[in-house]
C-alpha cells in the first residue's frame, strides 16, 4: 500500500503534527488511531430540511461500524444538502454549489477514502461530481426508497400526486381527501418509492459500479439497508489499501453501461443532465447523442411507476437491478470494474428474478424500445429530450398550434382560466424555465393540461420547455430544450398560433416559421432581467453551461486532484 494521504497531516512531527492531532484528541480519540490507519471520510447529506435523507445519522453509524471492523479510522462530515421538496426556487440551482462543497471538503481534509451518503435527487450527482473532481477511493451508499404508500386500499407513491392533483382540480377528489393522502403516501423514511429521479440516481451509481450490488433498491426501512452500509464501510478501507480510485471505476465503459441500464429501467430524464455533468468532471467525452445511440434500442425490462405499475420496494423483492444487469449482459460492457473489485457481470451471476410481472426477460420485454430520445430541429439546435415510455404513442408524431406561456408566472396565471383559448391538438410551450432563465431549470416541464380541456377528458398534450420534469411525472413532454430561451434560443421567439411539428421516430422538433421571420422577431427580443446581481446565483447565471453539456459551471469542468500544495501552519 502506498503512503496514506492522511499521514501528510497525522504523520507529521513537530508543531504541525502536534496541532493536527491534539485538537482531534479532544473528541476522545486514542493516539494509535493516528498511526497509519486509513482515514475514511463519511460525507453525510443528512438534514431535516431534506426529508428523504433524514435517517442518515443512523445510516452513518452502520458505515462507521464497518470502517472500524476493517481497521479504518472513520470521520463523518456534513456537506450542503438539497431537499427536493422544499428548496426554492429549485434544488437544481444548488447542485453545482453542493458539488463544490463536497469537492473542497474532501480535498482540504486528511482523508484517504470517502463514503458518500446520498439519496434525495440532487444529493447523489452533486456528491459524485465533487468526489470525481478529487479522485480518491470512493464508494456510494444510497438512503433507499420509502415503503409503498397505502391510500383507500390501494398502493400509492409519488407519481400519484399528479393524478390526485388533476382529480382535485376536476372536483373528483375533495380537499380533505387530498390532505389525507399526504400521510398515506410518505409513510416511512426514504426517498420517492417509484422510479423517479432519486431511484434513478441510485440505479445510476450501481450501474456505474460505484456501490455494492443491490444498493439501488433496498428500502430505507429494511434492515438490509443498514447491512449494505456496514459492508460498504468495510469495503472502502480495502479500496484505499488497493488504491482503487474513482477514476478507475468511472470509465467510458461504465458510462455506457449506465445509459443502457437507465433505458431498461425506465429511468428519469434528469439522468441525462446529471450523467453528463459527472462525465465532465472525470474527463469522459460523453454527448447527448450517446443517450439516444446507446439507450433508445434497449427494451424496457422494469415495470415500475411512472412508466409502469409497480414500486421500488417491489423491484427489490423481485431481484432488483442485478437481475436487469444480468438480462442485458450481452449488450453491456460486462468486464467494467466495480468498487468490490469484481466486474459488473461477475456481481450478477447468481441473481434471480422472483417476479416476472416486475422484471421482464430480454426476450419478452414490457416494451421493445425505451430510453431517452434526443430530437433536433430549429426549435432545439443543440437538442431536446423526451422519455417515450412515459409518453402517449399517438402524440409522438404530431402537428399543432403553439399555446405559449412566456414564463412560469404567466403559466400559473392562465392555465386554469376557463376562457383560455386552448384545443386538445395545441402544443403547450413554456419559456424561460431553463438553467439561466429561471434560474436553475425547475421541474415544471410536465405542465398540467388546461383545466377547461381536463374537464373534457383530455389527459395528455404535447408540451415543450427548456425546463425539466420530475422523474415521477409522465406525459408527452419535450424537455431541456437547448439553447434555452434566456440564452436566445429559438424557443424564445415562438408566438401563439405558430405551427410546431413533432416527429420522434425521425428525431425532429421544428417550428414551422421561416428563418426570415425568426430573424425579424429576434431584432425585438431582449433577455429578461432576472434581478440577481450578487452572490452564488449571479455567478451561476454567468457561468452555467447549457443543458446538453450537463449544466455544470464552466470553471468546474475537469478535476484538480487530491493534492494540497500548502500547509496551514
N, C-alpha and C positions, 0 to 999 in steps of 0.2 A: 504494500500500500504506500502511495506517495505521501509526502508530508501533508498533514492536515492543515487546511487553510486556517482553522481556528487557532492553531498554535502561533500564528502571527500576532495574536492577542495574548492568549493564556499561557503560551510557552515562553514569553519574554522574561528577561531578567531585569533587575534594577527597578527604577522608579516606574517605568511604563507598565511592566508586568505586575508590580505591586498594585497599581491603580486599577488595572483591568480585573484583577482577581478579587481584591479587597472589597470593592463595592458589591460585587456579585455575592460575596460570602455573607452579606447582611441578610440574605434570604435563607440562611441556614444550610448552605451547600458545602459539603466536606471538601477538603483540599484535593483529594485524589480524583475528583470529578474533572479537574482541570488538567490532569496529567495524561494527555494523549487519547482521551475518549472522543469519538466523532460527535461533534455538536450538531444537533438536528433542530432546526427551527420549525415550529408548528405555526404556520401562517393562518390565523384564525379570523374568519369573516363573521364571527358571532356579532349579533346586535339585536336588541329588542325592537329596533326600527326595521329590521329585516326578518319578518316573522318566519320565513322559510328556513332561516339559519339559527333560530332562537335556541335550538337544542345543542349547539356546537360546543358549549362549555363541557357538557357531558361527553360528547364525542371526542374532544381533545384529550380527556383523561384516558380513554381507551388507546389512543395513539401513543400517549406518554408511556403507558404500561408496556406496550410493545417495544418502544425505543429502549427503555430500561432493561428489558429482558435480553435484548440483543447487545447490550453493553454500550449503548449510546447515552448521550447527555442531552435530554430534551429541554428546549427553551421555547415557550409559547409567546407569540407576539401578535398584536392586533394590526389590522390594516383597515382602511376605509371600507365600509360595507354598503351595498346598494340594495335597498328593499324595493323591488319592482312595483309593489302595490301602493307604496306611499310616496316615493320621491317625486318631486316636481322640479322642472317640467317633465322630465323623463330620465330614467336611470341610465339610458344610453349616453346622455350628455356627460356622465361622470365615469364611464367605463375606462377611458384613457387616463383620467386622473387617478383612479384606483390602481391601474396598472403601474403608473409611476410610483405610487406609494409602495406597492409590492416590490417593484424592482429596487428602489433605493433602500428599503428596509432590509432586503436580503443582502445586497451588496455591502452596505455600510456596517453590518454586524458580523461577529465571529461565528459564522455558520459554515458547516461542511456539506450539509444537505438540507432539503426543505420538504415538508409535507404541506400541501395546500388543502385546507378545509374549505370547501365551497359548495354552493347548492343553488341559491336563487340565481336567476338568469345571467346577469352580468358578472356575478362574482367568480364564475368559472373562467370565462375568457379573459377577464381582467387579471386574475392571479396567474394564469398560464402565460399570458403575454409578458407580464413582469418577470416571471421566473425564466422565461425563454431569453430575455434580454440579459440575464446574468450568467446562466449556463451551468449551474450546479446540478448535482444529482437531485432529481425532483420526482415526487410521487403525489398523486391526487387522491383524496378521499372525499367523495360526494356525500351530501347530507341525506339523500334518499327522498322518494316521493311520499306524500301523506297517504294514509289509508283511503280507500274509496269511500266517498260520501254516500249517505243514505237519506233520501227525501221522499216522503209519501210512498214508501215501499219500493223505490227504485234506486239503482246505483247512479250516482251523480258525481260530477267533478267540474273543473274549471270551464270546460267547453260549454257546459250547460248555462253558464252565466249569460252568454249571448242569446241562447234560446229563451231563458227566463225574461231577459230584458225585452225581447220582442213580444213575448206573451203579455208582459206587463203593459207595454205601450199599446197593445191591442185590447187591453182590458180583460184578458183571459186569465191573468194571474194577479191577485189583489196585492196591494202594497204590504199588507200584513203577511201574506204568504211569501212574498219576495224577501221580506226581512227574516222570516223564519228559516228560509233556505240557507242563509249565511252560515249559521252554526251547524247545519246538517252537512254542508259541503266540506268545510275546513274543520274536520273533527279530530285530527291528530297532528302531531308535529310533522314537518317535512314540506317539500315544495309541491307544486301542482301535480295532481295524480294522473294526468294524461300525458301524451307525447307532445307537450308544449316545449317552450324553449329550455326550461330548466332540465327536463328529462332528456331533451336533445343534446344539451351540453354534457350531461353525464354520460350519454352514449358516445358522444364525440371523444371524450378523453379516454374512454375504454377502447374505442376504435383506433385511436392514435397510439395506444399502448402505454398510456401514462398512468394507468391504475391497474390494480389486480383484477383478474377475471371476476365477473358478476357484480362489480361495483355499481354499475349503472342503475340497476332496477330494484335492489333490496329496499323495501320500505323503511322509512326513517324509524318507525316504531318497532320494527322487527329486531330482535336481539342479534341477528346475524349482521346488522349494520355495525354494531359495536365490535363484533368479531373481525370483520374485514378492516376496521380502523386499527385494531390492535395488530393484526398481521401486517398491515401497511407500515406501522411503526417499526416492527421488526425488520421489514424488508429494506426500508430506507437506510438503515445502518449498514447493511450488506452492500447496498448500492454505492455508498461512499467508499467502502473498502475496495470495491471492484472498479471504482472511478467510472461508474455508469451514469454519465451526464445526460442532461435533457436533449442535447443536440444529437446524441446517438440514437435516441428514440424518435425524435421529430424529423424524419427523413421524408423525401418526396414520396416514397412508397407509403409511408404512414398517412400522409395527407390524402393520397388517392384512395386508400382503404376507407378513410373516414367519409369521403364523399360517396362512395358506393354504399356503405352501410347506412348512411343517413337516408339515402334513397329507399333502401329496403325496409326501413322502419317508419317511413313517412314523417321524417323529422321536420322541425320548424324551418321556415325560410330565414330566420335570424341566423341559422347555422352559417349561411354564406358570408355575411359581413364579419362574423367572428373568426371563422377559419382563415379568411383572407388576412385579417389583422395578425393572427398568430404566425402565419406563414411569413408575413413581412418582418416580424421580429426575429425569426430563426434563420431567415435568409433563403427560404424555399420559394422558387418562382412559380407562384400559383396565380391563375387568372380566372375571371368569371366564366370564360368558355369551358374551363376544366369541369365545372359543376354540371354543365349540360352534356359535354362529351363523355364524361365518366359515369354520370348518375342517371341520365334520362332513359337508358336502356335497361336499368336494373329493375326487377319486379318488386312489387310491394309484398313483403312477407309477414308484416306485423299488422294485426287487425286491432289497431289502437285509436282511440279518440285523439284528435278531432277527425282524422280521416276514416276511422273505423268505429268499432263498437266497444272495445274493452279498455282496461285501465292499467297503469303501470304495475300495480300490485298483482294483477292477473298475469301480466307479462313475466314478472319474476317467477311466479309459481309455475308458469308454462316452460320455464327453462332460461328465459332472459336472452340478453344479447349474444352470449356464446353460441346458442343454437342458430341464430341468424348468421353469425360468422362462419359456423361450420357449413351451413347450407350454401354460402357464397364462396366457399374455399377456392373453387376453380377460377373465379373472377378476381379474387383478392391477391395481393402480394403476400402470400402465405408465410413467407420467411421474415416478414417485418418483425423487428425486435420489440419486446415489451419490457416493462420495468422488472418483471420477475426473472429476467434473463432468458426466457423462452420466447419462441416465435408466437405470433398471434394464432397460428394454426395449431401449434402444439398445445396451447392453452385450452383449446376447444374440442380436442379429440374425443373426450369422454362425455361431451354434452349430449343431452337427450331432450326431445320435445315431449312435453307431458299434456299438451292440449293443442290439437291441430286446428281448432277454431280460432286460436290466438296467434300461433306461429305456423305459417304455411311452409311447404317444401318449395324448392327451386322449380320443380317440375309442375306444380299446381299452385301458383301464387294467387293472392287475392286480386292482384291487378298486374297486367303484363308489364307495363312501364310506369315508373313512379319518378321520384327525384324532383329536381328543380329544372324547370325550363327557362332558358335565357333567351329573351327576344330583343331584336334590334329594329330600328327604324328612325324616321325623322323626329319621333317623339322621345326617343331614348337612344341617342347615337352611341353612348357608352354602355348601353344595356339596361334592361329591367328584368325582373324575375317573376315567376308565377309558380305556384305549387299545384300541379294538375290533379293530384289525388284529393285535394280539398276543394276543387272547382266543379262547376256544372258542365258536363260534357257538351251540351248544346250551345254553350256560350264561348267555347274555345275558338270558334270561327264566327265572327260577329261584326256587324257594321251598324253604328248608331250615332245619334247626335250627342254632342258633349253637353252635360249639365255641370257647369263649372262652379266651384267654390274657391274663392281666392285665398282663403286661409282657414284655420280651424274655427275661428270665431264666426266667420261667415257661414261655415257649415252648420255649426250649432244653432245659429240664429234662424236658419231657413229650412233645415231638414224635416222638421215636424210641422211646417206651415201647410195647412190644408189647401192653400191657394198656390202652392209651388207648382210650376209647370213641369211636370215630370211624366215620362212614359216608360213602360217596362223595357223598351228597347234602347233607352238612353244609356249613355256611358257616363258614370259619375267620375268627375275629375277633381281632385283635391290638390291645390298648390301650396307651396311654402311650408311643407312639413318635413323637409329634408334635414341633413346634418347641420347645415348653416342656417337654414331658413326658420327653423322652429325656435331655438336650435336644439340639436340632439336627436332628431329623427324619431319621433314618438310612434307608438303602436296604434295609429289611427287609420291606417290604410284600408282596413276592413270596415269602411263606412257603413252605417246602418242604412237599410233601404228606406227611402222616403216614407213617412207614416201613411200618406194617402195611398201609396202602392201596396204597402204592407197589409192594409185593411182589405185590399182587393185580392190578397192571396199571393202576391209576388214575394218570393223568398230569396232571390239572388239576382244580381245585375252585374255587369262588367264595371269594375272600379279600378281607377288608375291614380297613383300618387307617388311622390318622392319620399314617402314615409315607409314605415314598417308595419307589420301586423303581429299581434300576439301569436305565439306558437300554438295557443289553444283555440285560435279562431279558424274560420273556414270561409270559402266563397271564391268566386272568380275574380281574384284580386291581383292586379299588377303592381309590384312594389319596387322600391329602391331605384326609381327612375333616375338615370344619370345621363347628362348633367342635371342637377336639381334646379328647381325654379329660381331659388335665391342666387344661384351661380349663373343665371342667364340661359338655362336650358330652354329648349322649345316648349317645354311644359308650361313655362311662364307666359307663353304667347297664346295659349288656347283660349278661345272665346265660346260663349254659349251658342249652340247650334252648329258648330264645326263638326264635320263628319270624322269619325275615328274608325279605323279598320283594324280588327284583331284577327290574327291568323297564327295560333300557337303551333299547329303542325308544321308550318313553314317558318316559325320563329320570327314573326314580324309584328310590329305595333306602329301604326302610322297615322299621322294627322293628314287628312285629305285637304290640305291647303297648300297653295303654290309657294315656292321659295320666295317669289317676289312679294307676295302678301305678307309672309312672315318677316321679310326684311323691312317692310314698311312698318309693321307692328313693333319691331324691335327698336325703331327710332324713338318710339314713345315710351319704351319700357325703362323703369328705374327700379333698382333693388330697394326693398323696403328697409327703413331704418329700424333695426331691432331694439335699439335703446341700450345696448350693452357697450360700455366704454372703459371697463376696468376688469381686473381680476381674471380668474380662470376662464370664464365664459367668453370674454373678449378675445383671449388667446386662442381658445378653442375655435371660434368662428374664423379667426385669421389663419389658423394652421391646419384645420381638419381636412383630410383628403376625401374625395368623392366616394360614394358607396361602392362602386365597382372596384375600388382599391382597398376596401376594408374599413374606411372611416377612422383610421388611426391619425394621430398628429404627425405631420411631416417629419419633425425632428426626432421622433421616437422610432422610426423605421430602423431595422438592424438591431445590433446589440453592442454593449460596452464591456461585456465580460465581468468577471468577479474580482478583478484586482483593484485594490485601493492603494493609490500611489503615495498618499501622505498619511502619516500617523497623527494622532490627535494630541499628543503630549510632547 
